[in-house]
Amino acid sequence: MHQKAPFGLHIPKNGRTYVYDFNVDGIRYKRSTGKTNLREATRVASEARAFAELQGPHKIRPKPKITLDSAFARYFEEHSPDIARPPELLTRLERLAKRLGSDRTICSLTHDDLLRYQATRRKEVANRTVNSDILDTLRPIYKRARSWGVEVGPLGQSDFPWGELKLRVPRPRVRWLTRNEKARLYISISKDYRPLVKFALLSALRANAMLIKKDQIDFEKGLIIYDKKSKFENDFGFIPITEDVERLLRNELRKSPSDCEHVFTFRAKRTFNGKVRGRRYPITYEGFKSEMGRAVQRAGLKDWRRIHDLRHTAATELLRASKDLTATRDLLGHSDVSQTERYAHVISDDVRKAMEARSRARR
């Protein structure tokens, strides 16, 4: 009587080697042993059966699930040292956790959740900022989470269509002050803040860098040292001290109290919040922002975004005077000249005016 081979071993029609075919906990295992001898095939099948019982898919533990709060905290801890402005990243993470649900697991988020976040956020900020929240912040977290060995859900799959979530953004905006607008702004802003406006227009520094301290100034070398907006640690930029800048700085240093580390100060007009009327205190970013807001309204400036447009004005004036895109890039601290090319139209405008003047002269 023919005895049935163990482990479902058989040689398929037109085949040459034994194939095992058995079930373990409802899961079917079928594969060639690569052997033509039944005894050797039985040994291979026996080992396969033992492995299936101990290590097979039915024994694999599911991946752990983590909440958005935990994922965001881990990502921030791992990446904040390599990020240019960690506080901004932390703010975005806190907002995302609050809006999406900090107690939700990252594997539970869906495409629809992101669409709802987009719809709500677009009512508050520009599309560029919404893209930063989702594509520049959330997407890298899911990419990183795959290496943590946790359950990532649909958003963590390699084929998830993140690109479809990118919102259209306008071309980079450049707004600068005309000579008349600058005069109106100087008249409208309080006397204590006027030197800071002039310094912003001379230095082209970003808002967070223009509130310099005394130890950043090196008159001997003719340089101002500042922290660049960079992902690298201890990445410093340098601004040359021109005659106008030196005159302005020395005048402000004479006003600044000896125990104050900042250059630009204001005189308190009344006693409040620990400040004493008549004493000078460092100008803060928030204080300057508020004062600029009031001055812009008094000056009647249209389409003006307060502090950062001072930088646009400085860049435009430098490029117009020098016609040197590389020098303008260096002053602005751009890593790539393509970032500076938004101001290139200034040169085109000047060339156009010169050509039109020549044409009129020939008539």
C-alpha positions as CSV (number, residue, x, y, z in Angstrom):
1,M,0.0,0.0,0.0
2,H,1.4,3.4,-1.0
3,Q,2.2,5.6,2.0
4,K,1.3,9.3,1.8
5,A,4.4,11.6,2.0
6,P,4.6,13.9,5.1
7,F,4.3,17.7,5.0
8,G,2.3,17.4,1.8
9,L,5.5,16.6,-0.1
10,H,4.9,16.0,-3.8
11,I,6.5,16.5,-7.2
12,P,4.3,18.7,-9.4
13,K,3.4,17.7,-12.9
14,N,6.4,18.5,-15.2
15,G,8.4,19.2,-12.0
16,R,11.7,17.7,-10.9
17,T,11.9,18.6,-7.1
18,Y,9.7,18.0,-4.1
19,V,7.4,20.7,-3.0
20,Y,6.0,20.9,0.6
21,D,2.4,22.0,1.2
22,F,1.1,22.3,4.8
23,N,-1.0,24.7,7.0
24,V,-0.1,26.2,10.4
25,D,-2.8,28.1,12.3
26,G,-4.7,28.6,9.1
27,I,-1.7,29.9,7.1
28,R,-0.7,27.8,4.1
29,Y,3.0,27.2,3.4
30,K,3.9,25.9,0.0
31,R,7.4,26.0,-1.5
32,S,9.9,23.9,-3.4
33,T,12.5,22.0,-1.3
34,G,15.0,22.0,-4.1
35,K,15.5,18.3,-3.5
36,T,14.8,15.3,-5.8
37,N,15.3,12.8,-2.9
38,L,12.3,12.2,-0.7
39,R,14.4,11.8,2.5
40,E,16.3,15.1,1.9
41,A,13.0,16.8,1.0
42,T,11.4,15.5,4.2
43,R,14.3,17.1,6.2
44,V,13.9,20.4,4.5
45,A,10.1,20.4,5.0
46,S,10.4,19.4,8.6
47,E,12.7,22.4,9.2
48,A,10.3,24.7,7.4
49,R,7.4,23.4,9.5
50,A,9.3,24.0,12.8
51,F,10.2,27.5,11.7
52,A,6.6,28.2,10.7
53,E,5.4,27.1,14.1
54,L,8.0,29.2,16.0
55,Q,8.6,32.2,13.8
56,G,5.9,32.3,11.2
57,P,3.7,35.4,10.5
58,H,1.1,34.3,13.0
59,K,3.7,34.6,15.7
60,I,4.9,38.1,14.7
61,R,4.0,40.7,17.3
62,P,2.2,43.8,15.9
63,K,4.2,47.0,15.7
64,P,3.7,49.4,18.6
65,K,1.4,52.4,18.2
66,I,2.4,55.8,19.4
67,T,0.5,59.1,19.8
68,L,1.2,62.3,17.9
69,D,2.4,63.8,21.1
70,S,5.0,61.1,21.5
71,A,6.1,61.1,17.9
72,F,6.4,64.9,17.8
73,A,8.4,64.9,21.0
74,R,10.8,62.3,19.8
75,Y,11.3,63.9,16.4
76,F,12.0,67.3,18.0
77,E,14.5,65.7,20.4
78,E,16.3,64.0,17.5
79,H,16.3,66.9,15.0
80,S,16.2,70.2,16.9
81,P,20.0,70.4,17.0
82,D,20.2,70.3,13.2
83,I,17.4,72.8,12.6
84,A,18.0,76.5,12.0
85,R,15.2,77.8,14.3
86,P,14.0,75.2,16.8
87,P,11.4,77.4,18.5
88,E,9.5,77.8,15.2
89,L,9.5,74.0,14.8
90,L,8.3,73.5,18.3
91,T,5.5,76.0,17.7
92,R,4.4,74.2,14.6
93,L,4.5,70.8,16.3
94,E,2.4,72.1,19.2
95,R,-0.2,73.6,16.8
96,L,-0.4,70.3,14.8
97,A,-0.8,68.3,17.9
98,K,-3.6,70.6,19.2
99,R,-5.5,70.7,15.9
100,L,-5.1,67.0,14.9
101,G,-5.4,65.6,18.4
102,S,-2.3,64.9,20.5
103,D,-3.7,61.7,21.9
104,R,-4.4,60.2,18.5
105,T,-2.0,57.6,17.2
106,I,0.0,58.5,14.1
107,C,-1.3,55.4,12.3
108,S,-4.9,56.7,12.7
109,L,-4.5,59.9,10.7
110,T,-5.9,59.8,7.2
111,H,-5.7,61.9,4.0
112,D,-9.1,63.5,5.0
113,D,-7.7,64.6,8.3
114,L,-5.0,66.6,6.5
115,L,-7.5,68.1,4.1
116,R,-9.6,69.3,7.0
117,Y,-6.5,70.8,8.6
118,Q,-5.7,72.6,5.4
119,A,-9.1,74.0,5.0
120,T,-9.1,75.4,8.5
121,R,-5.6,76.7,8.5
122,R,-6.0,78.5,5.1
123,K,-8.5,80.8,6.7
124,E,-5.8,82.0,9.1
125,V,-2.5,82.1,7.1
126,A,-1.1,82.0,3.6
127,N,-0.7,78.8,1.6
128,R,3.0,78.9,2.0
129,T,2.6,78.5,5.8
130,V,0.1,75.7,5.4
131,N,2.6,73.9,3.2
132,S,5.2,74.4,5.8
133,D,3.0,72.7,8.4
134,I,2.2,69.7,6.4
135,L,5.0,69.1,3.9
136,D,8.0,70.5,5.7
137,T,7.0,69.4,9.2
138,L,4.5,66.5,9.2
139,R,5.9,64.6,6.2
140,P,9.4,64.3,7.6
141,I,8.0,63.0,10.9
142,Y,6.2,60.1,9.1
143,K,9.3,59.3,7.1
144,R,11.4,59.2,10.2
145,A,8.8,57.2,12.1
146,R,9.2,54.3,9.7
147,S,12.7,53.8,11.0
148,W,11.4,53.7,14.6
149,G,9.6,50.4,14.0
150,V,6.2,51.8,14.9
151,E,2.9,51.5,13.1
152,V,2.7,54.5,10.7
153,G,-0.7,53.9,9.0
154,P,-1.6,55.2,5.5
155,L,0.4,58.5,5.9
156,G,3.6,56.6,6.5
157,Q,3.4,54.4,3.4
158,S,6.0,55.1,0.7
159,D,3.3,55.7,-1.9
160,F,1.2,58.2,0.1
161,P,0.5,61.1,-2.3
162,W,2.0,64.0,-0.2
163,G,2.6,66.0,-3.4
164,E,-1.2,66.3,-3.9
165,L,-1.4,68.3,-0.7
166,K,0.9,71.1,-1.9
167,L,-1.1,74.3,-2.2
168,R,-0.3,76.9,-4.9
169,V,1.7,79.8,-3.6
170,P,2.3,83.2,-5.2
171,R,5.6,84.3,-6.5
172,P,8.0,85.8,-3.9
173,R,6.8,89.3,-3.0
174,V,9.2,92.3,-2.9
175,R,8.0,95.6,-1.5
176,W,10.3,98.5,-0.8
177,L,10.0,102.0,0.4
178,T,10.2,104.9,-2.1
179,R,12.1,108.0,-1.0
180,N,8.8,109.8,-0.1
181,E,7.6,106.7,1.9
182,K,10.8,106.6,3.8
183,A,10.4,110.3,4.8
184,R,6.8,109.7,5.9
185,L,7.9,106.6,8.0
186,Y,10.7,108.5,9.7
187,I,8.3,111.3,10.7
188,S,5.6,108.9,11.8
189,I,7.8,106.6,14.0
190,S,8.8,107.7,17.5
191,K,12.3,109.3,18.0
192,D,13.7,106.4,20.0
193,Y,12.9,103.8,17.3
194,R,14.0,106.0,14.3
195,P,17.7,104.9,14.6
196,L,16.7,101.2,14.5
197,V,14.8,101.8,11.3
198,K,17.8,103.5,9.8
199,F,20.1,100.7,10.9
200,A,17.7,98.1,9.3
201,L,17.8,100.0,6.0
202,L,21.6,100.2,6.1
203,S,22.3,96.7,7.2
204,A,19.6,94.7,5.5
205,L,19.5,92.4,8.6
206,R,16.5,90.2,9.3
207,A,14.2,91.4,12.1
208,N,15.5,88.8,14.6
209,A,19.1,89.8,14.0
210,M,18.9,93.6,13.9
211,L,18.6,94.0,17.7
212,I,22.3,93.7,18.1
213,K,24.4,93.6,21.3
214,K,27.5,95.6,22.1
215,D,29.8,92.6,21.9
216,Q,28.7,92.0,18.3
217,I,30.4,95.2,17.2
218,D,34.1,95.2,16.3
219,F,35.0,98.8,15.3
220,E,38.7,97.8,14.9
221,K,37.9,95.2,12.2
222,G,35.0,97.2,10.9
223,L,32.5,94.4,11.3
224,I,29.2,93.5,12.9
225,I,28.9,89.8,13.8
226,Y,25.4,88.2,13.8
227,D,23.8,84.7,14.0
228,K,22.7,83.6,10.5
229,K,19.4,81.9,9.9
230,S,21.1,78.6,9.3
231,K,20.7,74.8,10.0
232,F,24.4,74.8,11.1
233,E,25.6,75.4,14.6
234,N,27.6,78.6,15.3
235,D,27.0,79.9,11.8
236,F,27.8,83.6,11.9
237,G,27.4,86.3,9.3
238,F,29.3,89.6,9.0
239,I,28.1,93.1,8.1
240,P,30.8,95.7,7.2
241,I,30.6,98.9,9.2
242,T,30.4,101.9,6.8
243,E,30.8,105.5,7.9
244,D,27.0,105.9,8.1
245,V,26.7,102.7,10.2
246,E,29.6,103.7,12.5
247,R,28.2,107.1,13.1
248,L,24.7,105.7,13.9
249,L,26.1,103.0,16.2
250,R,28.4,105.3,18.2
251,N,25.5,107.7,18.7
252,E,23.3,104.9,20.1
253,L,26.1,103.5,22.3
254,R,26.4,106.9,24.0
255,K,22.7,106.6,24.9
256,S,22.7,103.0,26.0
257,P,23.3,102.6,29.8
258,S,26.7,101.0,30.8
259,D,25.0,98.0,32.4
260,C,22.8,97.4,29.2
261,E,24.2,94.8,26.7
262,H,22.1,96.0,23.8
263,V,22.8,98.9,21.5
264,F,19.3,100.1,20.6
265,T,17.3,101.4,23.6
266,F,14.2,103.5,24.3
267,R,13.4,105.9,27.1
268,A,10.4,104.8,29.2
269,K,7.7,107.5,29.1
270,R,6.0,106.2,32.2
271,T,6.6,103.8,35.1
272,F,5.0,100.4,34.3
273,N,5.9,96.7,34.4
274,G,9.0,97.3,36.5
275,K,10.3,100.1,34.2
276,V,11.0,103.5,35.6
277,R,9.9,106.6,33.8
278,G,12.9,108.4,32.2
279,R,15.3,105.4,32.2
280,R,16.4,103.7,29.0
281,Y,15.7,100.0,28.3
282,P,16.5,97.6,25.4
283,I,14.2,97.7,22.4
284,T,12.5,94.3,22.0
285,Y,11.3,92.7,18.9
286,E,7.7,92.8,20.0
287,G,8.1,96.5,21.0
288,F,9.6,97.4,17.6
289,K,6.9,95.4,15.8
290,S,4.1,97.3,17.7
291,E,5.7,100.7,17.1
292,M,6.2,99.9,13.4
293,G,2.6,98.9,13.1
294,R,1.4,102.2,14.5
295,A,4.0,104.2,12.4
296,V,2.9,102.4,9.1
297,Q,-0.7,103.4,9.8
298,R,0.2,107.0,10.6
299,A,2.4,107.2,7.4
300,G,-0.4,105.7,5.3
301,L,1.8,103.0,3.7
302,K,-0.1,100.5,1.6
303,D,0.7,96.8,1.2
304,W,3.3,97.1,3.9
305,R,4.3,94.1,6.1
306,R,6.2,96.1,8.6
307,I,9.6,95.0,9.7
308,H,10.7,92.5,6.9
309,D,10.0,95.0,4.2
310,L,12.8,97.2,5.6
311,R,15.1,94.4,4.5
312,H,13.6,94.3,1.0
313,T,14.1,98.1,0.8
314,A,17.8,97.8,1.8
315,A,18.4,95.0,-0.7
316,T,16.7,97.0,-3.5
317,E,18.7,100.1,-2.8
318,L,22.0,98.2,-2.6
319,L,21.4,96.4,-5.9
320,R,20.2,99.6,-7.6
321,A,23.4,101.4,-6.5
322,S,25.9,98.6,-7.2
323,K,24.3,96.5,-9.9
324,D,26.1,93.6,-8.2
325,L,23.9,90.6,-7.5
326,T,26.7,88.7,-5.7
327,A,27.4,91.5,-3.3
328,T,23.7,91.9,-2.5
329,R,23.5,88.1,-1.9
330,D,26.5,88.3,0.5
331,L,24.9,91.2,2.4
332,L,21.6,89.4,2.7
333,G,23.3,86.2,3.8
334,H,21.5,84.1,1.1
335,S,23.0,80.6,0.6
336,D,22.2,80.7,-3.1
337,V,22.1,83.6,-5.5
338,S,18.7,82.3,-6.8
339,Q,17.2,83.7,-3.5
340,T,18.6,87.1,-4.4
341,E,17.3,87.0,-8.0
342,R,13.9,88.2,-6.8
343,Y,15.5,91.7,-6.7
344,A,17.0,91.4,-10.2
345,H,14.0,93.3,-11.7
346,V,15.6,96.4,-10.2
347,I,18.5,96.3,-12.6
348,S,16.0,95.6,-15.5
349,D,14.0,98.7,-14.5
350,D,17.1,100.9,-14.4
351,V,18.3,99.6,-17.8
352,R,14.8,100.1,-19.3
353,K,14.8,103.7,-18.0
354,A,18.3,104.4,-19.4
355,M,17.3,102.9,-22.8
356,E,14.1,105.0,-22.9
357,A,16.1,108.1,-22.0
358,R,18.5,107.4,-24.8
359,S,15.6,106.9,-27.3
360,R,14.1,110.3,-26.2
361,A,17.4,112.0,-26.6
362,R,17.7,110.8,-30.2
363,R,14.4,112.2,-31.3
